Amino acid sequence: MDEVSVRCMGCSQMSTLEEAMRTGWKMCQHCNFTICNFCYLNLEEQRCLSYLCSPKNRKIDAIALPADKIIRSEERRVGKECRSR
């Protein structure tokens, strides 16, 4: 399997899943958007930046990156892409 990449919703930085987990990236439980440790620590009032949470003015409900959930999501995306060809 190819390396899985994640993107920070704050600064748009890309990282491999392995690197993101090692450096403490988080994921919002409400919207599943990922955020790097730097952006998470500097969020204004800990408000989530995603298009799903922002209109509701939700605070980010951050958890450590769940690797199994991200990998399953990537496998589904790749499967859909292959079926559409």
Summary of the structure (lengths in Angstrom):
residues: 85
radius of gyration: 13.6
end to end distance: 19.2
largest distance: 44.5
contacts: 233
relative contact order: 0.19
helix: 40%
strand: 20%
